[in-house]
Amino acid sequence: MINLEPPKKLRAFVNQAHQVAAEFVRPLSRRYDLAEHAYPKELDMLASMVDGLNQSGQGQGAGAKGVRRQANGDDEDAGVRNGSNLASVLSIMEMSWGDVGLLLSMPRQGLGNSAIASVADDQQLERFDGVWAGMAITEPGCGSDSAAIRTTAEPDGDDYVINGEKIFVTAGDRCDAVVVWASLDRSRGRAAIKSFVVEKGTPGMRVERLDHKLGIRASDTATIVFEDCRVPKANLLGNPEIHDDQGFAGVMQTFDNTRPLVAAMAVGCARAALEVTRDLLRDAGVETDYDRPPHLQPAAAATYLAMEADWEAAYLLTLQAAWMADNDRPNSLQASMAKAKAARTANDITLRCVELAGSVGYSEHELLEKWARDSKILDIFEGTQQIQQLIIARRLLHLTSTDLR
Ligand SMILES: Cc1cc2nc3c(=O)[nH]c(=O)nc-3n(C[C@H](O)[C@H](O)[C@H](O)COP(=O)(O)OP(=O)(O)OC[C@H]3O[C@@H](n4cnc5c(N)ncnc54)[C@H](O)[C@@H]3O)c2cc1C
């Protein structure tokens, strides 16, 4: 069996992330699941610690800020790099083992931060350093089909004037800024869609309401309205030119970096469920034996082994997608494969763990029922299961989005 261990240089960092998740995040898990919309103020201290580690260079690019592609040759391991993308997915796995909702509420680690880290120029990186950024793509009339975005950004002097409504913005209430997808010219289709950093407090931007949810209740999910909201032209991320031949390329680039992060959340959450279930099975006298064929073991043990094998595949795909980003290899296919596999696996595993544990799994005595609820979103946001499969099929079959939709 091929087994990929995390690189040696990241082991201490991963252990540190695990300790934080075990001693700090997991114990808060149930409290903020029950207290939906209450701000987990304990995370402020944790975020300051992460900032301190990043500033001292010991953070290894943890969290969403780490997802930047380095130019060739500027890393000590040029040739084969285990860099900030790999570090990010490994730390996110550990933190999500602690709690996905709380991870999504970590100040300065929003999905908008990944967008900034992925595509911002050096000046923008400096300007938005320390900003906690959410990501606002979805609209009342546009979810999976992001080309249907109706929010507009009209150039006016040194500014863009943004009008539209964004829904389901993770951390939309708590964050300092949102990265908003809007069209510069709706008649030019998807090529005209660009992303803009809009800071909270900008006149014309308001948080309209918060949503109640099935899972990740520690994370706030907001509707944000933009009415004649003026942002400086310097807040556009990437190239302001509209190139009809390049389609979505500019904004889509972000997903190559963020999908492995969501896959990592799924891997971490599923591992949490597997570990608790293993202990519950052991307490019930069911031992899994790695040296005997599954069909010669109790059904619960055979089910457990099958789940672990599935988990391992999701884990390796996630590492592969992040590793490719670290090594400047195009990874759109692998990012979608990792997200599709890991999210579906997490949905299957967490629900099956509830099933294996029976009434204990369904009750609030354990976190199993919570993880089954939390994991569902991982197969929905940053592109649903079906959308990832479409992307994978298009890439493998060399078809365009017009050919296969
Ligand atoms: C808790 C939560 C947090 C979120 N956070 C964010 C965020 O931070 N920022 C943000 O912008 N958005 C966010 N979202 C929105 C999320 O990204 C969308 O819900 C998602 O993209 C799906 O869009 P939709 O809900 O409109 O579903 P739809 O696009 O209407 O899809 C409904 C169903 O149809 C399927 N489907 C759609 N098109 C096809 C097709 N061509 N072929 C086959 N099946 C298809 C989908 O897979 C899905 O199962 C969040 C959502 C939730 C619930």
The ligand as an SDF file (V2000), in Angstrom:
LIG
                    3D

 53 58  0  0  0  0  0  0  0  0999 V2000
  -23.5460   27.3770    4.8210 C   0  0  0  0  0  0  0  0  0  0  0  0
  -23.2310   27.9010    3.4780 C   0  0  0  0  0  0  0  0  0  0  0  0
  -22.1060   28.6930    3.2990 C   0  0  0  0  0  0  0  0  0  0  0  0
  -21.8190   29.2230    2.0510 C   0  0  0  0  0  0  0  0  0  0  0  0
  -20.7490   30.0560    1.9270 N   0  0  0  0  0  0  0  0  0  0  0  0
  -20.5740   30.7220    0.7510 C   0  0  0  0  0  0  0  0  0  0  0  0
  -19.5890   31.7500    0.6410 C   0  0  0  0  0  0  0  0  0  0  0  0
  -18.8300   32.0330    1.5660 O   0  0  0  0  0  0  0  0  0  0  0  0
  -19.5330   32.4390   -0.5250 N   0  0  0  0  0  0  0  0  0  0  0  0
  -20.3530   32.1760   -1.5920 C   0  0  0  0  0  0  0  0  0  0  0  0
  -20.2460   32.8390   -2.5960 O   0  0  0  0  0  0  0  0  0  0  0  0
  -21.2750   31.1810   -1.5200 N   0  0  0  0  0  0  0  0  0  0  0  0
  -21.4170   30.4630   -0.3820 C   0  0  0  0  0  0  0  0  0  0  0  0
  -22.3720   29.4930   -0.2770 N   0  0  0  0  0  0  0  0  0  0  0  0
  -23.2080   29.1970   -1.4420 C   0  0  0  0  0  0  0  0  0  0  0  0
  -22.7940   27.9020   -2.1440 C   0  0  0  0  0  0  0  0  0  0  0  0
  -21.5600   28.0680   -2.7740 O   0  0  0  0  0  0  0  0  0  0  0  0
  -23.9450   27.5380   -3.1100 C   0  0  0  0  0  0  0  0  0  0  0  0
  -25.0100   27.1030   -2.3200 O   0  0  0  0  0  0  0  0  0  0  0  0
  -23.5100   26.4700   -4.0910 C   0  0  0  0  0  0  0  0  0  0  0  0
  -22.6440   27.0030   -5.0400 O   0  0  0  0  0  0  0  0  0  0  0  0
  -24.7100   25.8570   -4.8150 C   0  0  0  0  0  0  0  0  0  0  0  0
  -25.5250   26.8370   -5.3620 O   0  0  0  0  0  0  0  0  0  0  0  0
  -27.1010   26.8140   -5.1000 P   0  0  0  0  0  0  0  0  0  0  0  0
  -27.3260   26.6620   -3.6430 O   0  0  0  0  0  0  0  0  0  0  0  0
  -27.6930   27.9870   -5.7880 O   0  0  0  0  0  0  0  0  0  0  0  0
  -27.6040   25.4850   -5.7850 O   0  0  0  0  0  0  0  0  0  0  0  0
  -27.9180   25.2660   -7.3260 P   0  0  0  0  0  0  0  0  0  0  0  0
  -26.8090   25.7720   -8.1820 O   0  0  0  0  0  0  0  0  0  0  0  0
  -29.2870   25.7510   -7.6080 O   0  0  0  0  0  0  0  0  0  0  0  0
  -27.8940   23.6760   -7.4040 O   0  0  0  0  0  0  0  0  0  0  0  0
  -28.9320   22.8560   -6.8520 C   0  0  0  0  0  0  0  0  0  0  0  0
  -28.5620   21.4120   -7.1510 C   0  0  0  0  0  0  0  0  0  0  0  0
  -28.4670   21.2090   -8.5820 O   0  0  0  0  0  0  0  0  0  0  0  0
  -27.1920   20.6700   -8.9260 C   0  0  0  0  0  0  0  0  0  0  0  0
  -26.7540   21.2060  -10.2110 N   0  0  0  0  0  0  0  0  0  0  0  0
  -26.6580   22.5140  -10.5560 C   0  0  0  0  0  0  0  0  0  0  0  0
  -26.1960   22.6190  -11.8170 N   0  0  0  0  0  0  0  0  0  0  0  0
  -25.9980   21.3580  -12.2720 C   0  0  0  0  0  0  0  0  0  0  0  0
  -25.5320   20.8030  -13.4970 C   0  0  0  0  0  0  0  0  0  0  0  0
  -25.1670   21.5760  -14.5170 N   0  0  0  0  0  0  0  0  0  0  0  0
  -25.4700   19.4530  -13.5980 N   0  0  0  0  0  0  0  0  0  0  0  0
  -25.8290   18.6520  -12.5670 C   0  0  0  0  0  0  0  0  0  0  0  0
  -26.2910   19.1230  -11.3790 N   0  0  0  0  0  0  0  0  0  0  0  0
  -26.3630   20.4510  -11.2380 C   0  0  0  0  0  0  0  0  0  0  0  0
  -26.2700   21.1110   -7.7920 C   0  0  0  0  0  0  0  0  0  0  0  0
  -25.1490   20.2650   -7.6830 O   0  0  0  0  0  0  0  0  0  0  0  0
  -27.1990   21.0090   -6.5890 C   0  0  0  0  0  0  0  0  0  0  0  0
  -27.2360   19.6930   -6.1430 O   0  0  0  0  0  0  0  0  0  0  0  0
  -22.6530   28.9170    0.9380 C   0  0  0  0  0  0  0  0  0  0  0  0
  -23.7650   28.0950    1.1040 C   0  0  0  0  0  0  0  0  0  0  0  0
  -24.0700   27.6090    2.3560 C   0  0  0  0  0  0  0  0  0  0  0  0
  -25.2980   26.7420    2.5040 C   0  0  0  0  0  0  0  0  0  0  0  0
  1  2  1  0
  2  3  1  0
  2 52  2  0
  3  4  2  0
  4  5  1  0
  4 50  1  0
  5  6  2  0
  6  7  1  0
  6 13  1  0
  7  8  2  0
  7  9  1  0
  9 10  1  0
 10 11  2  0
 10 12  1  0
 12 13  2  0
 13 14  1  0
 14 15  1  0
 14 50  1  0
 15 16  1  0
 16 17  1  0
 16 18  1  0
 18 19  1  0
 18 20  1  0
 20 21  1  0
 20 22  1  0
 22 23  1  0
 23 24  1  0
 24 25  2  0
 24 26  1  0
 24 27  1  0
 27 28  1  0
 28 29  2  0
 28 30  1  0
 28 31  1  0
 31 32  1  0
 32 33  1  0
 33 34  1  0
 33 48  1  0
 34 35  1  0
 35 36  1  0
 35 46  1  0
 36 37  1  0
 36 45  1  0
 37 38  2  0
 38 39  1  0
 39 40  1  0
 39 45  2  0
 40 41  1  0
 40 42  2  0
 42 43  1  0
 43 44  2  0
 44 45  1  0
 46 47  1  0
 46 48  1  0
 48 49  1  0
 50 51  2  0
 51 52  1  0
 52 53  1  0
M  END
$$$$
